[in-house]
């Protein structure tokens, strides 16, 4: 069931549809599917022949047009790049927008319209990214024994002349510097940890142990760490912060079929 702020509108008669769409530009999201072509005229030129497409025009005037497959849009326009207007051209619907600064024109012509909806969508929530390296550091701070039994955290993001140390702490045998990586460890990561150790030896006159935390360590990285008296701690982050497996992506044909079944 659609919410009251989502309105499916009739595609006929075409003059009425043009009027409704123009009044919705900038006020509501416009969702339009059907068979269309697209022409872009500017510093570069492109033409996309007839095909089944899904066009979304957002309230900030950004435009995205997708085909039946793939993630990347076939055509798109940045927010507020230029005014958008609909018109009737003989028996088909035309959308035209011109980028104000560059005078580039995008024209999308619909020879057949399968579905049109206006959506007064609201979304005030900002995305929270869970499982980046700062989250990994927080997890280790909450579970310090994963680094070493008895490990105690002194500081996170400790600034040095050679960069911020992810975790600085104390173990049973003295201070420990911990560098945390979400991806597999690289030689550059191992070298960076070595620079941190050298900083504490030279600047603070302290002997510290260095530990590099990562989900996997190539042999050349392990060799470098061993040669420089540094340690590797392997943690499978994908098990700590599991990602959801995606189901089969819905196709545009599925969307059209669902609309037919509703009639």
ChimeraX commands (.cxc) that place a marker at each C-alpha (Angstrom):
marker #1 position 0.00,0.00,0.00 radius 0.5
marker #1 position 1.33,3.43,-0.97 radius 0.5
marker #1 position 1.60,6.17,1.63 radius 0.5
marker #1 position -0.45,9.33,1.18 radius 0.5
marker #1 position 2.67,11.25,0.08 radius 0.5
marker #1 position 3.14,8.86,-2.88 radius 0.5
marker #1 position 0.78,9.45,-5.80 radius 0.5
marker #1 position 0.57,7.38,-8.96 radius 0.5
marker #1 position -0.82,9.57,-11.73 radius 0.5
marker #1 position -2.47,8.79,-15.05 radius 0.5
marker #1 position -0.40,8.95,-18.22 radius 0.5
marker #1 position -3.43,10.06,-20.25 radius 0.5
marker #1 position -4.31,12.58,-21.49 radius 0.5
marker #1 position -0.79,13.72,-22.30 radius 0.5
marker #1 position -1.42,17.49,-21.91 radius 0.5
marker #1 position -2.63,16.90,-18.36 radius 0.5
marker #1 position 0.40,14.77,-17.60 radius 0.5
marker #1 position 2.72,17.52,-18.85 radius 0.5
marker #1 position 1.00,20.04,-16.59 radius 0.5
marker #1 position 1.22,17.78,-13.53 radius 0.5
marker #1 position 4.89,17.03,-14.11 radius 0.5
marker #1 position 5.91,20.65,-14.57 radius 0.5
marker #1 position 4.08,21.65,-11.39 radius 0.5
marker #1 position 5.91,18.88,-9.49 radius 0.5
marker #1 position 9.45,19.80,-10.61 radius 0.5
marker #1 position 11.41,20.88,-7.54 radius 0.5
marker #1 position 8.49,20.09,-5.23 radius 0.5
marker #1 position 8.26,16.30,-5.41 radius 0.5
marker #1 position 10.32,13.39,-6.65 radius 0.5
marker #1 position 9.22,12.39,-10.15 radius 0.5
marker #1 position 9.44,8.68,-10.98 radius 0.5
marker #1 position 8.80,7.88,-14.60 radius 0.5
marker #1 position 9.33,4.58,-16.43 radius 0.5
marker #1 position 8.83,3.64,-20.04 radius 0.5
marker #1 position 10.49,3.51,-23.43 radius 0.5
marker #1 position 12.66,6.49,-24.23 radius 0.5
marker #1 position 15.70,7.89,-26.02 radius 0.5
marker #1 position 18.18,10.47,-24.73 radius 0.5
marker #1 position 20.26,13.14,-26.48 radius 0.5
marker #1 position 23.01,15.19,-24.85 radius 0.5
marker #1 position 24.39,18.22,-26.72 radius 0.5
marker #1 position 27.34,20.14,-25.33 radius 0.5
marker #1 position 31.13,19.98,-25.24 radius 0.5
marker #1 position 30.62,16.30,-25.93 radius 0.5
marker #1 position 27.62,14.83,-27.73 radius 0.5
marker #1 position 25.83,11.55,-27.12 radius 0.5
marker #1 position 22.74,9.75,-28.29 radius 0.5
marker #1 position 21.02,6.81,-26.62 radius 0.5
marker #1 position 18.39,5.06,-28.71 radius 0.5
marker #1 position 15.01,3.75,-27.59 radius 0.5
marker #1 position 15.03,1.40,-24.60 radius 0.5
marker #1 position 13.13,0.63,-21.42 radius 0.5
marker #1 position 14.37,3.08,-18.79 radius 0.5
marker #1 position 13.60,4.41,-15.32 radius 0.5
marker #1 position 13.89,8.17,-14.88 radius 0.5
marker #1 position 14.07,9.78,-11.42 radius 0.5
marker #1 position 14.06,13.54,-10.97 radius 0.5
marker #1 position 14.72,14.54,-7.37 radius 0.5
marker #1 position 13.54,17.64,-5.55 radius 0.5
marker #1 position 16.98,19.25,-5.89 radius 0.5
marker #1 position 16.67,18.84,-9.71 radius 0.5
marker #1 position 19.23,16.07,-9.91 radius 0.5
marker #1 position 18.42,13.57,-12.66 radius 0.5
marker #1 position 19.18,9.87,-12.85 radius 0.5
marker #1 position 18.18,7.58,-15.70 radius 0.5
marker #1 position 18.74,3.83,-15.37 radius 0.5
marker #1 position 18.39,0.92,-17.76 radius 0.5
marker #1 position 17.12,-2.57,-16.88 radius 0.5
marker #1 position 20.51,-3.67,-15.51 radius 0.5
marker #1 position 23.59,-2.28,-13.83 radius 0.5
marker #1 position 24.33,0.20,-11.06 radius 0.5
marker #1 position 25.74,3.05,-13.12 radius 0.5
marker #1 position 23.13,5.46,-14.56 radius 0.5
marker #1 position 22.92,5.83,-18.34 radius 0.5
marker #1 position 22.40,9.59,-18.01 radius 0.5
marker #1 position 22.52,11.91,-15.03 radius 0.5
marker #1 position 22.66,15.56,-14.02 radius 0.5
marker #1 position 23.93,17.19,-10.85 radius 0.5
marker #1 position 21.58,19.06,-8.47 radius 0.5
marker #1 position 20.51,22.56,-9.56 radius 0.5
marker #1 position 22.50,22.29,-12.80 radius 0.5
marker #1 position 19.63,23.81,-14.76 radius 0.5
marker #1 position 15.85,24.18,-15.07 radius 0.5
marker #1 position 13.77,21.15,-16.07 radius 0.5
marker #1 position 10.61,21.30,-18.13 radius 0.5
marker #1 position 8.26,18.80,-19.75 radius 0.5
marker #1 position 6.37,19.29,-23.00 radius 0.5
marker #1 position 4.30,17.36,-25.51 radius 0.5
marker #1 position 5.95,16.69,-28.86 radius 0.5
marker #1 position 3.34,15.19,-31.16 radius 0.5
marker #1 position 2.45,11.89,-29.44 radius 0.5
marker #1 position 5.38,11.62,-27.07 radius 0.5
marker #1 position 6.54,13.23,-23.83 radius 0.5
marker #1 position 9.75,15.25,-23.80 radius 0.5
marker #1 position 11.88,16.26,-20.83 radius 0.5
marker #1 position 14.44,19.00,-21.48 radius 0.5
marker #1 position 17.02,20.54,-19.20 radius 0.5
marker #1 position 19.81,23.00,-19.98 radius 0.5
marker #1 position 22.86,23.44,-17.77 radius 0.5
marker #1 position 23.00,27.16,-17.09 radius 0.5
marker #1 position 26.78,27.56,-16.88 radius 0.5
marker #1 position 27.83,25.39,-19.83 radius 0.5
marker #1 position 24.71,25.66,-22.06 radius 0.5
marker #1 position 24.64,21.88,-22.37 radius 0.5
marker #1 position 21.25,20.38,-23.14 radius 0.5
marker #1 position 19.84,16.98,-22.16 radius 0.5
marker #1 position 16.65,15.84,-23.89 radius 0.5
marker #1 position 14.79,12.64,-22.97 radius 0.5
marker #1 position 11.90,11.59,-25.23 radius 0.5
marker #1 position 9.36,9.00,-24.04 radius 0.5
marker #1 position 7.56,7.19,-26.87 radius 0.5
marker #1 position 5.74,4.98,-24.36 radius 0.5
marker #1 position 5.04,5.58,-20.66 radius 0.5
marker #1 position 4.47,2.62,-18.37 radius 0.5
marker #1 position 4.31,4.30,-14.97 radius 0.5
marker #1 position 4.41,7.80,-13.46 radius 0.5
marker #1 position 4.39,8.75,-9.79 radius 0.5
marker #1 position 4.95,11.87,-7.71 radius 0.5
marker #1 position 6.50,11.35,-4.30 radius 0.5
marker #1 position 6.76,14.00,-1.62 radius 0.5
marker #1 position 9.66,12.12,-0.05 radius 0.5
marker #1 position 11.23,13.20,3.26 radius 0.5
marker #1 position 14.60,12.01,4.55 radius 0.5
marker #1 position 16.37,14.00,7.27 radius 0.5
marker #1 position 18.54,11.15,8.53 radius 0.5
marker #1 position 22.27,11.11,7.80 radius 0.5
marker #1 position 23.92,7.80,7.03 radius 0.5
marker #1 position 26.04,6.23,9.75 radius 0.5
marker #1 position 28.85,4.14,8.29 radius 0.5
marker #1 position 29.51,1.16,10.52 radius 0.5
marker #1 position 32.65,-0.87,10.28 radius 0.5
marker #1 position 35.23,1.67,9.10 radius 0.5
marker #1 position 38.65,1.83,10.71 radius 0.5
marker #1 position 37.50,4.15,13.50 radius 0.5
marker #1 position 34.93,1.49,14.49 radius 0.5
marker #1 position 37.65,-1.14,14.46 radius 0.5
marker #1 position 39.72,0.98,16.82 radius 0.5
marker #1 position 36.71,1.42,19.14 radius 0.5
marker #1 position 36.16,-2.33,19.11 radius 0.5
marker #1 position 39.76,-2.97,20.15 radius 0.5
marker #1 position 39.52,-0.33,22.88 radius 0.5
marker #1 position 36.48,-2.20,24.23 radius 0.5
marker #1 position 38.27,-5.54,23.85 radius 0.5
marker #1 position 41.93,-4.76,24.66 radius 0.5
marker #1 position 42.86,-8.38,25.38 radius 0.5
marker #1 position 42.57,-9.03,21.66 radius 0.5
marker #1 position 45.71,-6.98,21.23 radius 0.5
marker #1 position 47.54,-8.60,24.11 radius 0.5
marker #1 position 46.42,-10.08,27.47 radius 0.5
marker #1 position 46.52,-7.32,30.08 radius 0.5
marker #1 position 46.77,-4.52,27.50 radius 0.5
marker #1 position 45.54,-1.13,28.74 radius 0.5
marker #1 position 44.67,1.75,26.39 radius 0.5
marker #1 position 46.25,5.15,27.09 radius 0.5
marker #1 position 45.14,7.13,24.04 radius 0.5
marker #1 position 43.63,6.73,20.61 radius 0.5
marker #1 position 44.54,8.94,17.63 radius 0.5
marker #1 position 47.74,10.00,19.40 radius 0.5
marker #1 position 49.40,12.68,17.25 radius 0.5
marker #1 position 53.05,12.40,16.32 radius 0.5
marker #1 position 55.28,14.20,13.82 radius 0.5
marker #1 position 54.86,11.25,11.44 radius 0.5
marker #1 position 51.09,10.86,11.75 radius 0.5
marker #1 position 48.38,9.86,14.25 radius 0.5
marker #1 position 48.87,6.57,16.11 radius 0.5
marker #1 position 45.65,4.54,16.18 radius 0.5
marker #1 position 46.14,3.19,19.71 radius 0.5
marker #1 position 48.79,3.88,22.33 radius 0.5
marker #1 position 48.76,1.68,25.39 radius 0.5
marker #1 position 50.67,-0.31,27.99 radius 0.5
marker #1 position 51.26,-4.06,28.16 radius 0.5
marker #1 position 52.97,-6.27,30.69 radius 0.5
marker #1 position 56.40,-5.39,29.30 radius 0.5
marker #1 position 55.99,-1.70,28.54 radius 0.5
marker #1 position 54.39,0.64,26.03 radius 0.5
marker #1 position 52.75,-0.61,22.84 radius 0.5
marker #1 position 51.84,1.21,19.64 radius 0.5
marker #1 position 49.01,-0.32,17.58 radius 0.5
marker #1 position 48.28,0.42,13.92 radius 0.5
marker #1 position 44.86,-0.82,12.74 radius 0.5
marker #1 position 43.91,-1.69,9.15 radius 0.5
marker #1 position 40.57,-2.82,7.78 radius 0.5
marker #1 position 42.08,-4.22,4.59 radius 0.5
marker #1 position 44.94,-6.65,4.18 radius 0.5
marker #1 position 48.25,-5.33,5.48 radius 0.5
marker #1 position 50.62,-3.76,2.96 radius 0.5
marker #1 position 54.37,-3.01,3.08 radius 0.5
marker #1 position 53.46,0.68,3.45 radius 0.5
marker #1 position 51.45,-0.11,6.60 radius 0.5
marker #1 position 54.38,-2.00,8.10 radius 0.5
marker #1 position 56.76,0.82,7.20 radius 0.5
marker #1 position 54.43,3.38,8.80 radius 0.5
marker #1 position 54.40,1.39,12.05 radius 0.5
marker #1 position 58.21,1.32,11.95 radius 0.5
marker #1 position 58.23,5.13,11.61 radius 0.5
marker #1 position 56.02,5.42,14.70 radius 0.5
marker #1 position 58.44,3.28,16.70 radius 0.5
marker #1 position 61.40,5.35,15.52 radius 0.5
marker #1 position 59.54,8.52,16.55 radius 0.5
marker #1 position 59.09,7.31,20.14 radius 0.5
marker #1 position 62.70,6.18,20.35 radius 0.5
marker #1 position 64.12,9.42,18.94 radius 0.5
marker #1 position 61.67,12.05,20.23 radius 0.5
marker #1 position 60.44,10.62,23.52 radius 0.5
marker #1 position 63.41,8.40,24.38 radius 0.5
marker #1 position 61.11,5.41,24.92 radius 0.5
marker #1 position 61.42,1.84,23.79 radius 0.5
marker #1 position 57.99,0.75,22.55 radius 0.5
marker #1 position 56.60,-2.37,20.90 radius 0.5
marker #1 position 54.76,-2.08,17.62 radius 0.5
marker #1 position 51.76,-4.22,16.62 radius 0.5
marker #1 position 50.07,-4.12,13.23 radius 0.5
marker #1 position 46.45,-5.33,13.25 radius 0.5
marker #1 position 44.90,-6.47,9.94 radius 0.5
marker #1 position 42.71,-9.27,8.56 radius 0.5
marker #1 position 45.53,-10.80,6.54 radius 0.5
marker #1 position 49.31,-10.48,6.13 radius 0.5
marker #1 position 51.18,-11.27,2.88 radius 0.5
marker #1 position 54.48,-13.11,3.36 radius 0.5
marker #1 position 56.58,-10.06,2.41 radius 0.5
marker #1 position 54.82,-7.97,5.07 radius 0.5
marker #1 position 55.37,-10.64,7.72 radius 0.5
marker #1 position 59.04,-10.79,6.72 radius 0.5
marker #1 position 59.41,-7.00,7.02 radius 0.5
marker #1 position 57.72,-6.95,10.43 radius 0.5
marker #1 position 59.95,-9.74,11.74 radius 0.5
marker #1 position 63.11,-8.05,10.43 radius 0.5
marker #1 position 62.16,-4.86,12.31 radius 0.5
marker #1 position 61.02,-6.52,15.57 radius 0.5
marker #1 position 57.38,-5.66,14.91 radius 0.5
marker #1 position 54.41,-7.93,15.52 radius 0.5
marker #1 position 51.39,-8.93,13.45 radius 0.5
marker #1 position 47.96,-9.47,14.94 radius 0.5
marker #1 position 45.44,-11.05,12.60 radius 0.5
marker #1 position 41.75,-10.24,13.18 radius 0.5
marker #1 position 39.07,-11.23,10.66 radius 0.5
marker #1 position 37.10,-7.99,10.61 radius 0.5
marker #1 position 34.44,-9.41,8.28 radius 0.5
marker #1 position 33.48,-11.73,11.13 radius 0.5
marker #1 position 33.42,-8.94,13.70 radius 0.5
marker #1 position 31.45,-6.62,11.38 radius 0.5
marker #1 position 29.66,-9.00,9.00 radius 0.5
marker #1 position 28.21,-7.64,5.77 radius 0.5
marker #1 position 24.79,-8.65,4.52 radius 0.5
marker #1 position 24.71,-10.72,1.36 radius 0.5
marker #1 position 22.67,-9.14,-1.39 radius 0.5
marker #1 position 19.72,-10.98,-2.85 radius 0.5
marker #1 position 19.10,-11.10,-6.60 radius 0.5
marker #1 position 18.71,-7.54,-7.85 radius 0.5
marker #1 position 15.27,-6.62,-9.09 radius 0.5
marker #1 position 15.11,-5.87,-12.80 radius 0.5
marker #1 position 13.09,-3.17,-14.55 radius 0.5
marker #1 position 11.06,-5.91,-16.24 radius 0.5
marker #1 position 10.01,-7.12,-12.77 radius 0.5
marker #1 position 8.77,-3.61,-11.97 radius 0.5
marker #1 position 6.70,-3.46,-15.16 radius 0.5
marker #1 position 5.25,-6.93,-14.52 radius 0.5
marker #1 position 4.27,-5.96,-10.96 radius 0.5
marker #1 position 2.38,-2.95,-12.30 radius 0.5
marker #1 position 0.55,-5.13,-14.85 radius 0.5
marker #1 position -0.46,-7.56,-12.11 radius 0.5
marker #1 position -1.95,-4.70,-10.09 radius 0.5
marker #1 position -4.32,-3.74,-12.92 radius 0.5
marker link #1:1,2 radius 0.2
marker link #1:2,3 radius 0.2
marker link #1:3,4 radius 0.2
marker link #1:4,5 radius 0.2
marker link #1:5,6 radius 0.2
marker link #1:6,7 radius 0.2
marker link #1:7,8 radius 0.2
marker link #1:8,9 radius 0.2
marker link #1:9,10 radius 0.2
marker link #1:10,11 radius 0.2
marker link #1:11,12 radius 0.2
marker link #1:12,13 radius 0.2
marker link #1:13,14 radius 0.2
marker link #1:14,15 radius 0.2
marker link #1:15,16 radius 0.2
marker link #1:16,17 radius 0.2
marker link #1:17,18 radius 0.2
marker link #1:18,19 radius 0.2
marker link #1:19,20 radius 0.2
marker link #1:20,21 radius 0.2
marker link #1:21,22 radius 0.2
marker link #1:22,23 radius 0.2
marker link #1:23,24 radius 0.2
marker link #1:24,25 radius 0.2
marker link #1:25,26 radius 0.2
marker link #1:26,27 radius 0.2
marker link #1:27,28 radius 0.2
marker link #1:28,29 radius 0.2
marker link #1:29,30 radius 0.2
marker link #1:30,31 radius 0.2
marker link #1:31,32 radius 0.2
marker link #1:32,33 radius 0.2
marker link #1:33,34 radius 0.2
marker link #1:34,35 radius 0.2
marker link #1:35,36 radius 0.2
marker link #1:36,37 radius 0.2
marker link #1:37,38 radius 0.2
marker link #1:38,39 radius 0.2
marker link #1:39,40 radius 0.2
marker link #1:40,41 radius 0.2
marker link #1:41,42 radius 0.2
marker link #1:42,43 radius 0.2
marker link #1:43,44 radius 0.2
marker link #1:44,45 radius 0.2
marker link #1:45,46 radius 0.2
marker link #1:46,47 radius 0.2
marker link #1:47,48 radius 0.2
marker link #1:48,49 radius 0.2
marker link #1:49,50 radius 0.2
marker link #1:50,51 radius 0.2
marker link #1:51,52 radius 0.2
marker link #1:52,53 radius 0.2
marker link #1:53,54 radius 0.2
marker link #1:54,55 radius 0.2
marker link #1:55,56 radius 0.2
marker link #1:56,57 radius 0.2
marker link #1:57,58 radius 0.2
marker link #1:58,59 radius 0.2
marker link #1:59,60 radius 0.2
marker link #1:60,61 radius 0.2
marker link #1:61,62 radius 0.2
marker link #1:62,63 radius 0.2
marker link #1:63,64 radius 0.2
marker link #1:64,65 radius 0.2
marker link #1:65,66 radius 0.2
marker link #1:66,67 radius 0.2
marker link #1:67,68 radius 0.2
marker link #1:68,69 radius 0.2
marker link #1:69,70 radius 0.2
marker link #1:70,71 radius 0.2
marker link #1:71,72 radius 0.2
marker link #1:72,73 radius 0.2
marker link #1:73,74 radius 0.2
marker link #1:74,75 radius 0.2
marker link #1:75,76 radius 0.2
marker link #1:76,77 radius 0.2
marker link #1:77,78 radius 0.2
marker link #1:78,79 radius 0.2
marker link #1:79,80 radius 0.2
marker link #1:80,81 radius 0.2
marker link #1:81,82 radius 0.2
marker link #1:82,83 radius 0.2
marker link #1:83,84 radius 0.2
marker link #1:84,85 radius 0.2
marker link #1:85,86 radius 0.2
marker link #1:86,87 radius 0.2
marker link #1:87,88 radius 0.2
marker link #1:88,89 radius 0.2
marker link #1:89,90 radius 0.2
marker link #1:90,91 radius 0.2
marker link #1:91,92 radius 0.2
marker link #1:92,93 radius 0.2
marker link #1:93,94 radius 0.2
marker link #1:94,95 radius 0.2
marker link #1:95,96 radius 0.2
marker link #1:96,97 radius 0.2
marker link #1:97,98 radius 0.2
marker link #1:98,99 radius 0.2
marker link #1:99,100 radius 0.2
marker link #1:100,101 radius 0.2
marker link #1:101,102 radius 0.2
marker link #1:102,103 radius 0.2
marker link #1:103,104 radius 0.2
marker link #1:104,105 radius 0.2
marker link #1:105,106 radius 0.2
marker link #1:106,107 radius 0.2
marker link #1:107,108 radius 0.2
marker link #1:108,109 radius 0.2
marker link #1:109,110 radius 0.2
marker link #1:110,111 radius 0.2
marker link #1:111,112 radius 0.2
marker link #1:112,113 radius 0.2
marker link #1:113,114 radius 0.2
marker link #1:114,115 radius 0.2
marker link #1:115,116 radius 0.2
marker link #1:116,117 radius 0.2
marker link #1:117,118 radius 0.2
marker link #1:118,119 radius 0.2
marker link #1:119,120 radius 0.2
marker link #1:120,121 radius 0.2
marker link #1:121,122 radius 0.2
marker link #1:122,123 radius 0.2
marker link #1:123,124 radius 0.2
marker link #1:124,125 radius 0.2
marker link #1:125,126 radius 0.2
marker link #1:126,127 radius 0.2
marker link #1:127,128 radius 0.2
marker link #1:128,129 radius 0.2
marker link #1:129,130 radius 0.2
marker link #1:130,131 radius 0.2
marker link #1:131,132 radius 0.2
marker link #1:132,133 radius 0.2
marker link #1:133,134 radius 0.2
marker link #1:134,135 radius 0.2
marker link #1:135,136 radius 0.2
marker link #1:136,137 radius 0.2
marker link #1:137,138 radius 0.2
marker link #1:138,139 radius 0.2
marker link #1:139,140 radius 0.2
marker link #1:140,141 radius 0.2
marker link #1:141,142 radius 0.2
marker link #1:142,143 radius 0.2
marker link #1:143,144 radius 0.2
marker link #1:144,145 radius 0.2
marker link #1:145,146 radius 0.2
marker link #1:146,147 radius 0.2
marker link #1:147,148 radius 0.2
marker link #1:148,149 radius 0.2
marker link #1:149,150 radius 0.2
marker link #1:150,151 radius 0.2
marker link #1:151,152 radius 0.2
marker link #1:152,153 radius 0.2
marker link #1:153,154 radius 0.2
marker link #1:154,155 radius 0.2
marker link #1:155,156 radius 0.2
marker link #1:156,157 radius 0.2
marker link #1:157,158 radius 0.2
marker link #1:158,159 radius 0.2
marker link #1:159,160 radius 0.2
marker link #1:160,161 radius 0.2
marker link #1:161,162 radius 0.2
marker link #1:162,163 radius 0.2
marker link #1:163,164 radius 0.2
marker link #1:164,165 radius 0.2
marker link #1:165,166 radius 0.2
marker link #1:166,167 radius 0.2
marker link #1:167,168 radius 0.2
marker link #1:168,169 radius 0.2
marker link #1:169,170 radius 0.2
marker link #1:170,171 radius 0.2
marker link #1:171,172 radius 0.2
marker link #1:172,173 radius 0.2
marker link #1:173,174 radius 0.2
marker link #1:174,175 radius 0.2
marker link #1:175,176 radius 0.2
marker link #1:176,177 radius 0.2
marker link #1:177,178 radius 0.2
marker link #1:178,179 radius 0.2
marker link #1:179,180 radius 0.2
marker link #1:180,181 radius 0.2
marker link #1:181,182 radius 0.2
marker link #1:182,183 radius 0.2
marker link #1:183,184 radius 0.2
marker link #1:184,185 radius 0.2
marker link #1:185,186 radius 0.2
marker link #1:186,187 radius 0.2
marker link #1:187,188 radius 0.2
marker link #1:188,189 radius 0.2
marker link #1:189,190 radius 0.2
marker link #1:190,191 radius 0.2
marker link #1:191,192 radius 0.2
marker link #1:192,193 radius 0.2
marker link #1:193,194 radius 0.2
marker link #1:194,195 radius 0.2
marker link #1:195,196 radius 0.2
marker link #1:196,197 radius 0.2
marker link #1:197,198 radius 0.2
marker link #1:198,199 radius 0.2
marker link #1:199,200 radius 0.2
marker link #1:200,201 radius 0.2
marker link #1:201,202 radius 0.2
marker link #1:202,203 radius 0.2
marker link #1:203,204 radius 0.2
marker link #1:204,205 radius 0.2
marker link #1:205,206 radius 0.2
marker link #1:206,207 radius 0.2
marker link #1:207,208 radius 0.2
marker link #1:208,209 radius 0.2
marker link #1:209,210 radius 0.2
marker link #1:210,211 radius 0.2
marker link #1:211,212 radius 0.2
marker link #1:212,213 radius 0.2
marker link #1:213,214 radius 0.2
marker link #1:214,215 radius 0.2
marker link #1:215,216 radius 0.2
marker link #1:216,217 radius 0.2
marker link #1:217,218 radius 0.2
marker link #1:218,219 radius 0.2
marker link #1:219,220 radius 0.2
marker link #1:220,221 radius 0.2
marker link #1:221,222 radius 0.2
marker link #1:222,223 radius 0.2
marker link #1:223,224 radius 0.2
marker link #1:224,225 radius 0.2
marker link #1:225,226 radius 0.2
marker link #1:226,227 radius 0.2
marker link #1:227,228 radius 0.2
marker link #1:228,229 radius 0.2
marker link #1:229,230 radius 0.2
marker link #1:230,231 radius 0.2
marker link #1:231,232 radius 0.2
marker link #1:232,233 radius 0.2
marker link #1:233,234 radius 0.2
marker link #1:234,235 radius 0.2
marker link #1:235,236 radius 0.2
marker link #1:236,237 radius 0.2
marker link #1:237,238 radius 0.2
marker link #1:238,239 radius 0.2
marker link #1:239,240 radius 0.2
marker link #1:240,241 radius 0.2
marker link #1:241,242 radius 0.2
marker link #1:242,243 radius 0.2
marker link #1:243,244 radius 0.2
marker link #1:244,245 radius 0.2
marker link #1:245,246 radius 0.2
marker link #1:246,247 radius 0.2
marker link #1:247,248 radius 0.2
marker link #1:248,249 radius 0.2
marker link #1:249,250 radius 0.2
marker link #1:250,251 radius 0.2
marker link #1:251,252 radius 0.2
marker link #1:252,253 radius 0.2
marker link #1:253,254 radius 0.2
marker link #1:254,255 radius 0.2
marker link #1:255,256 radius 0.2
marker link #1:256,257 radius 0.2
marker link #1:257,258 radius 0.2
marker link #1:258,259 radius 0.2
marker link #1:259,260 radius 0.2
marker link #1:260,261 radius 0.2
marker link #1:261,262 radius 0.2
marker link #1:262,263 radius 0.2
view
